[in-house]
Amino acid sequence: MSYTVQGNENRLAREKSPYLLQHKNNPVDWYPWGKEAFERAKKEDKPVFLSIGYSTCHWCHVMEKESFEDEEVAKILYDHFIAIKVDREERPDIDAVYMDVCQKTTGSGGWPLSVFITHDQKPLFAGTYFSKRSMYGRIGFVDLLTNIHTLWVENKASLLEKSDALMEHIQSTSHDHTLEINQQVVDRAYEQLKADFDVVDGGFGQAPKFPTPHNLFFLFNYYKVHGSEEALTMAEKTLDAMFKGGIYDHIGGGFSRYATDKKWLVPHFEKMLYDNALLMKAYTMGYHATKKPRYKYVVEHMFAYLKRDMMQEQGAFYSAEDADSEGVEGKFYVFSKEEILQVLGKQDGERFCQLYDATPSGNFEGNNILNLLHVGIEDILEDEEWVNGCKNKLLAYRDKRVRPHLDDKILTAWNGLMIGALAYTSRYMKDFTKDSHVLENQHKDLYLEAAIDTAAFIKEHLSKEDGGLYVRYRHGEVKHEGFLDDYAFMVWGLIELYETTFDPLYLQWATDLNQYLIRHFWDDEKGGFFLYSSDSETLITRPKEIYDGAIPSGNSVAALNLLKLSRLTGDVTLEHKAKEIVSAFAHQVNHYPRYHTFLMQTLIILMKGSRDIVVAGSLEDMESIKALIHQLHHLDKDCFTILINDGSDTLLSLNPSLKDKGVMKDKPTIYLCENHVCRAPITDIDEAMDILMNTK
């Protein structure tokens, strides 16, 4: 039997989410999250089965194939449950609420997330992936459905009583606000990270290994502030290991989500936009700190991949590429040695195979994951033109294969990360696009151009009339009120864009979004930002998160934004709010600071103090100012903010104190301020640079 809306499609066919659409032909009587499903559950007195995942999730595909495409499972669900599908990337609020339930009841989490709840959304049971049949001591999905139905029918009162107890547990929070802003917390984060560092293979911990780029941000910042060569070594070792391993796509560019082994050889092949955005910044930071060409090479090839495969015509970026093609994980990416010889010819092919570790027997299910683990990185840079020529031939050959599924929705939050990474990269890489072997139109600043185009897309298509943001755009449809990450990540991106272009309109937009975030998300009682707005749908809890996992938390990013905007606008109340975020999450941060490495950037700046530079004059007309800005960007110092006071009404309205920091003696004038105390104005650029170079 099947349960359809029309033909062989269920009601998910009406949706635009790629993940929901993947399930439109299931025989399961799926509902999207909404009143209709919960009203039916109440009317028919049935529990709700809530399945949460995303379109490029490998184990989501496996569970679909085993259970959701199965008529037996579909009938059980239809008879005894109301089934709801949720795309976690479009509804991170729902995902966060029930992932917390899963982690607190089972000690772990992941996707697919499988939760049973009541019609009023209270949790009954939570887990992740279930095979259809019970095996190896683990309950299967059919038996699980049967057991929960039996409990619901025969012992509902006890089940609901346990649900109420669980609700009390997940709603309980700590009120320990004992964390002080001091160097000890930052040093503990560093020591804990160092203890987890893999000195042999780079990265942190054992398999599986995730890139976690904000750990590298922290190490580079720790190196800058404290001069720790050890921190720099850990960051470099990790960047090098990831690039040499199979987690990096040596043919097409870009990084996979994680490696399944400690050597970074075998990836889980899906590619996520957020990973590649944050890794672009990490490798750019590596280049800025070391000037090693290998990091420029990685950034160029990563950007070429993003422009080619992940950027839509109007400028914004898609979300992800799947690990599977033709139902096989990694099939699109691996090569036999015979294929390589066929494409490149014997002489070039043998040389390429030796360089990239391709053998007749292979290193992955009879095929080869190309890697550089057995050679020095310099080996590919010595003859970069030849290497790129071979790669281009193999890329053209590979592109004839069946591609993995592309999740082509455009997410505001992840595009905010992309804007920030591109703008940051522009400051340190734009001088090198002119001699790039992989980027076309080398006379342009392609990184900045892409950042500007993406920001323009968000402004036009994902901005609300009241100044807020939507979550997702796909095929002309925008959907869902923005969440914390949408605002925090976009503000972060816009600040980076302002610090690259000095266009006050980007600073204005960042300030407006930040104020919107404060009005609609701030916890007036305890401090910090909630995950969803006061105007959004109310769930069983209203989470506040600070854990920096595979991606930084919205509160960590928002704290840094508040601090930077306070410096850029002169609004000291924003710095107070940044400190309130630190205080609000004192218990979690103090318990294990290593898991809050993005937040550590805010602590570093708070302890180091502010160093603000105002340059008065017109950026467009004065080459000397452009030269100064270039030098400032490449100055190996941290905790600077730079403002160009061109006298525009927009900038003066954002920062009224700039009215007292104008041009003197008809020359570009530099104001150097530290902790809100300014030196005498300087009109000699060399003098200003000398002071900055000798400032600790």
N, C-alpha and C positions, 0 to 999 in steps of 0.2 A: 504494500500500500504506500501511497505518497500523499503529501499534503501540500497543495499548490495554490498559488494565486492565479496564475494563468499558464497553460501548458505544463511544462516541467519546472516552473520556477516558483519559489516561495516568496513571501513578502519582502525579503531582503533585496529582491530585484529592484525595488523602488529606491534603494539607497544609492549614495555616491561613494561611500567608503570602499576602497579596493578590497579591504579585508572582509567586509560584509558581503560584497559582491562575489567573492570567492565561494561563498556558502549559499548562493541563491538557488543552486540546483540540488542541494541536499534534500532528502526526503523528510528531514526534521522540520517541524512546524515552527521555524524561527520567528521571533519578534526582534525588532530593534528595541533598545532601551526606551521606555516611555510609558505613559499612563495606561494605554490600551492593554499592555501585557499585565501590569500589576492589577488592574481592575478585573481582568479575566481570572487571574490567580485567586483573588479574593472571592469572586462570584462562585468559582468552581471548587474553592477550598483546596487548592493545590500548592505545593511548594514550587519555588522558581529555581530552575537550573540556569545559572549565569556563567557563560563561557566568554572569557576575555583573552584576546590575542592581538596579533598584528599580521599584516599580509606577507611579510618575509620571514616569518617564524617557522623554522623547520619542524619542530615538534607539534606545532599547531597543524601543519599539513598532515603529519603522521596520524594525529588523533582524528582529524577529519576523515582520512581515508579508512581508518579502522572502524570508527564508530559513527560519525555523522553522515557518512554515505551508506550506512548499513540500515536495512529496513527493520531488522529486529530492534535495534536501538531506537530508531525513529518512532516505532510503535509504542515502546515503553515510555519514551518522553511524552508522546502525544496523550497517552492514556492517563499518566500520573503526574505530569509536571507541566509548567509553562517554561519554554526554552527561550532564552534571551542571548543575543550575540552583541558584544561590545568591542569596538576598535580602541585599544588602549592609547593609541597615538592621537586619536581625536577626543577621547574622554579620559584623560589622565586622572581626573578626580575620582571617577568610579574605580579605576584600576588601583589607585593609591589606597582607597578605603578598604577594599577587599584583599589587596596584597598584604596590608597590615594584619588583617584577620588571619590570612594563611600563615604568615611568618610567626605570629604569636601563638598559633595553635599547633603548627607542625615544626617550627624551627627553621623553615626554609621557604623559598618562593620561586617563581619563574612562570614561564608561559609555555603552553596555554594555562591560564588560571581558571580552575573549575570550582565554582562556589554554589552552594545551595542556600537559598535565602527565603524568607517569608514574603508575603505580599506587601508588607510594610518595610521590606528591605533589611530585616535583621538577619544576621548570619546563623546558619545551622551547621554547616560543615564546609571546609575548604581544602583544596588540594591543587595539584597541577596537572600533569599528564597522567592519564590512565589508559592502559591497553584495554581492548575490548574484554578479554577474558582474564580471570585471575591466574597468576602464575608466579612461581618463585617466591611464594609467601606474600605477594603484593596483590591487593584486591583489584579486580578488573572493573571496568565501567558498568557492565551489565549487572554484576553482583552489587556494586555500590548503589546503583539506581534502585534495585530491588530492596536492599536493606533500608534505604532512606524512606522509600514508600511504605514499607512495613512499619517503621517507627512512627511515621506520620499518621498512619491509620490506627495503630494499636496503642501508641504511647505518646500521643501528641503533647500532652500536658508536660511530661518530663522533658521532651525535646525542646519545648518553648521555654521552660524554666532554665535549661542549660544555655539557651540562646540569650536569655536576659543576663545571665551571669557573664557570658562572653562579652556582651555589650558593655557591661560595667568595666570589664578588664580593658577593652580596647579604648574606652573613653577616659580612662585614668591617665593622668599626666604628672610628671614631676614638677615641683615648684622650687627646686634648688637652683637659685640664681647666684651661685658663689664664685663663678669664674671671674678672675681679674684679668684685665688686659696687661699682660706682662710677657717678657721674653721667655719665661719658663714654658708657657703653653706652646709657643712656636718651636722651641728647642725639643720639647717632648714629641711633637709631631714629627720633627726631623729624625729623632733617634728611633722612633717606632718605624718610620719608613725605611730607615737604614737597616734595621733589624730584619725587615721583610725582603730586603734587596737580594736578588740572585746575582752574586758576584761573577758567576760563570757565564750565564746566558742573558743577563739583563732582565729588567722588569722586576716585579714584586710578587713574592709567593711562588707557589708551584702551579701546575696545570689545573684548570685552564688559565691562560694568561690574557688579561684585557689590557688594552693600551692605556686607559685612564689618563688622558693627557694632562689633566689639572695637577696630577702628582708631579709631572715634569715642569709645569708652570711654577709650582712651589719650589722645586729644586733650583731652577734658574734664578728665581727671586732671592732665595736663601743665599745662593752663591754671590749675587750682586751685592746684597746688603752686608753679608758677613765674610765675604772673600773665601768661602769654603770650597777649596778645590775638590774635596771629596763629594760635595753635592753636585758639582759640575760633572765629575767622572760618572756618577750614577745616572745622571740625565743623558749624557753622551752614550754610555754603554747601552742604555735602553733604546735610544733612537737608532743606534747602529744595528742592534740585534733585530729590531722590528723590520728595518729596511732590508736586512740581509735574509730574513726568513720568508716563509711562504705566506705569512699574513699580509705581506705587501704583494700586490699584483704587478709582477715585473714586466708583463707585456702591456697591460692597459693602464697601469697606474692606480692609485687609491689603495686603501687598507680595508681588510675584512674586520668583522666585529671583534673576534678574539681568536687566539690560537688554542688548539686542544692539547698541545704538548708544551713542555717547559722551554724548548728550544725555538719556539715561534715558527716551526716548520709547517705544521698542518693546521690550516685555518678552518673555522666555521665560515663558510665562504660568503655569507651575506655581507653587503656593504651598506653602512648607515651614513646618512648625511652628517649627523652630529659628530660621529667619530672623525670623519675626514675634515670637517671644519676645524675642530679643536686640534687635530694632529697637524693641520697646516700651520696653525699658530705655533705649536710646539716645535716643529722643525724650523720655522722662521726664527724662533727664539734661539734654537741651537746655532743657526747661522749667525745671528747677531752676536752671540756670546763667543763664538770660536772662529768665525769667518771661514769655516771649512766648506769647500765646494760641494761636498756630498749632500749637505742639507739643502742647498739651493737646487740641486739636481732632483731631490725627492719632491720638493715643493712645486717645481715646474711640471713634473710629470703628474703629480696629484691634481694640479689645477687643470692640466690638459684633459685629464679624465673627467673631472667635474664639468668642464665646459662641453665636452663631447657627448657624454652619456647621461648627465644628471641635470643639465640646465635647459629649461624650456625657452621658447622663442622670445618671450617678453622679459626674460632676465632672471626670474626666480628659479629655485632649485627643487627638484623632486626629493622624495623622502628616502628611498632605499631600493636596493636590488637584492633579489632573493639569492639564497645559496643553491637552490635546485634548478636544474633545467631538464626537461624530459623525465622528471621524477627522480633524478639522480643528483645527489649533492656533489657539487664541484665539477660536474661534467663539462661545463662551459670553459673552465679555466685550465684544466690539465692537458698535457701533451704526451704522446708516445715519442720516443726518440726517432722512430721511423717517420713520423709526421714532420718533425723539425728538419730532418735531412731532406725530405721531399720538398719542403717549402724553401729552404735556404740553399740547397745543393750540398754536396758532400763536404767540400772544403770549409765553407762558412758554417755549415751545420755541425760538423764535428767540433770546430772551435767553440761555437755557441753552446753546444751540449756540455763540453768540458767546463766552460765558465759557469753555466747555470745548473750543473749537477743533474743532467738528464741522462739516464742510462736505459739499456734495453729492458731491464727488469722493473725499473721505476721505483718510486718511493711512496706511492699512494695507489693501492688497489691496481697495480700493474701499469699505471701511468705516472707521469712526473709532475710534481709541484715544483716549479722553477724556483731556485733559491741561490743565494750567494754565501751560504753558511760555511763553505769550505775554502773560500778565497777572500782576499782583501778587497775592500770596497774600491780601492784605488785602481784595481784591475779593470773595472768598467769605465772609469773616468779617463784612463790613459788613451782609450780609443773610443770616445763617446759617440762620435759620428757613425762609426761602423756598428757599434752596439745598437744605436737607435735605428739604423737602417734595417738591421735584422729584426728588431722588435716590431717595426712598422709592417714588415712583410708577414710576420706571425700574427699581428693584430688584424690585418686584412683577412688572413685565412680564418682566424678565430671568429671574426664577425659574420662569417657565413653559417656558423652553427646556430642552433636554436638558443636564443638568449634567455637568461633567467627572467622571471617576472620583475617588472619595474613598478614599484609603488609610486604612481605619478601624482599623488596628492601633494599640495604645497602647504607646509606647516609653518606658521608664523614664527614659532619659537626656534625651530632649527634653522630657518633662514636668517633669523637674528644672529645666531652663532656664525653663520656663513658670512654675513655682512661684516661682523667684527673681525673675523679671521682674515678676510680679504683686505680690509682697510689696514689692519696691522701689517700684513705681509707687504702691502704696497709701500709702506714706509721704508722697508729694508731690502726689498727685492726689485723695485722698479728700475734701478740702475742697470739691472742685468737682463731685462727682457730684450734689449736690443741685440744681444749676442746669444739668445736662446736657440738651442737646437730643436725645441719641441713646440714653442709658442709662435703663432703667426702674428702678423702686424706688430712686429717688435718695437716699432716707433711709439706705440701707445703704452700707457700704463694700464695693462689689461686687468690687473687685480682691482685697481680702484674703479675702473669702468664697470666691472661686474658687481662690485659692492654698491655703486650708485644705482645701477639698473635694478638690482634686487630691492633696495630700499624704496625705489619709485614704485615697484610692483606692489609691495606691501601697502604703501600709502594709498595707491589707487584701488586695490582690490580687497584688502583685508582690514581696512580701517572703518570704524563705525562712525555714524554721524555725530555721536556724543564725544568723540575723541578716543574711544576705546578700540579694542582689537577683536577680530574673530580668530578662531583657531586654524581653520582649514579652508583652502580653495581647491576645487577640482571641477573641471569642465564647466566653468562659469558659475558654480554654486559656492557660496560661502556658508559656513555652518559653525555653530557653537560659540558661545561667549568665551572670550579669552581667559586663560588661566594665568597663574603667577608666572610660569615659565615664559609665556608669550610676552608678557610685559618686561620681565627681568632681562631676558635674552635680547629682546629688541632694543631696550635702552642701552644695554652693554654694546651692542653692535653700533648704535647711533653715536655713542660717545667715542668709540674707536674711529668712526667715520668723521666725526668733527675733528678729532685730534690729528687726522690725516689731511683733511681739506680746509679746515678752519672756516667752513661755511656755517654761519650762526643759525641757519634754518635747521640744521641737524641737531644742534644743541637745544634749540627751541622745542623741537619734536621730542627729544629725549626727556627734557624737563616736563613737558606736558604729559607724556606717558607715565613718567614717574609720579607725578601728582595724582593722576588717575588711579594708579596702583595704590597709593597711600589712602585715597578716599574710599576705595572699594574693597581693599584686601587687608588693611592693617588691623591688628588685634590691639584695640585700645586698652584692654585690661592687662595683658601679659607681654605685649610687644611681639614683633615679628609679623610676617605676612602669612595669611591663610592661603591654601592652595587654590581655592575658588572664591569668586566675588560674593559680596553680600547680596548682589542682585541675581545670582545664579540659582539653579535648582538646589534645594537643600537635601543633603544626603544624611546618612545615619551619624556620621561624624564630619567635622570640618578640619581636615588635617593641616598641620604645619610641619614642614620637613626641613632638615638642615644637613642630612647625610649626603655627602658628595660621593656618589657611586660611579657607574659608568659615565655619567653625565653630571655636571655640577648641580647642586640644588638651587632652586629659585631664590631661596633666602640668602644663600652664600653670594650669588651673583648680585642680588639686590643690595646687599650690604656694601659691596664694592662700588656699585653704581651710586649709592647715596653719598659715599665718601668722595667720589670723584666729582659728582655734581655739586657738592658742597664747596669744593675747591674752585670749580669753574664758575659758579654763580655767586659765591660769597654768602650763601645761605647756610649759616651754622646749624640751623635746626635739622638739616639733613644729616650732618655728622652725628648729632645726638641720636637720630633714629638708627644709624648704622651701629652705634654702640648699644642701643636697645636690642637690636637683633642678636648681637653677641651675648648679651645678658639673658635674653629669652631662652636661649638654647645652652645655657651654661652647663647644665648637667651632662648633656650628650657630648658636648665638645670637650669638657674636662675629663670625661671618662676615657675617651680614646681619640685624641686630637688628630691622629694619622688619617682618620676617615673624614676629615674636614679640611682637606688641603687647599681647596679654593677659598674657603673662609679665612685661612691663614694669611692670604694676601692682604685682606683688610686689616688684620691684626698687625702685620708688618708695617703697613703704612701708618696706622695709628701710633705705633711706638716710634717709628722713625721720624714722624712729624711731616708737615706739609712743606713742600718746596714749590712755589708757584712762580711762573715766569710770565710776565705780560710784555708783549712787544707792541708798541704803539706805532701805527703806520698802515699803509695800504699794502696788503700782500700782493695784489696784482701788479703794482707799479714798481716795486722795489726788489731787484734781484738780490740785494744784500740781505734782505729779510729772509728770502727763500733759502739763501746759503746758510744763514743762521739756523733756521728751522731744521735744515738737513743735518747740520752739525749737532743740534740738540737731540734729534732723534737717534743719532748714532753714538751719542755720548753714553759711555758705559756706566750710567748712574740710574738710580731708580727713584720712585716716589716724586717724580716731577709732574706738574700739570702745566700746559702751555696755552696761553690765550693770545690771539692776535686782535688787538684793539684797533679796528679800522674805523671806529666812530659810528658804526651803523646803529640805527635805532633799535633793531632787533637785539643786538648784543648788549647795548646799554640798558635796555629794559630787563634783560636777563641778569645782568650784573651791574647795578648802578654805581658801584665803587670804581668802575673803570672811567667814570667821568673825571676822576682826579688823576688818571694815569694816561695822559695824552702825549702827543709829540712835543719835543722840546728842541729849540734851536733849528727847527725845520729839518731835523734828522730823525731817522728811526730811533726810538727810545726804548731801552730795556729796563724793566722793573723786576728786581730779584727780591722775592719775599720768602721768608721762612717762618712757619708757625705764626702767620698773620702779622709779622713785623717786616717792613720793607727797607731795603737799602736805598741810598740816594739814587735817583735816575741815572742811567748810563747811556751815553750816545756813541760810545766806542765799542763795536762788536767784539774786537779782540780782547778788550778789558773784561767784558762780560763773560766771554768763554774762559778766560784765565781764572776768574773767580769761581765759575762752576766746576772747572776741572780740579780745583783744589778744595772743593767742598766735600766733606766726608759724607 
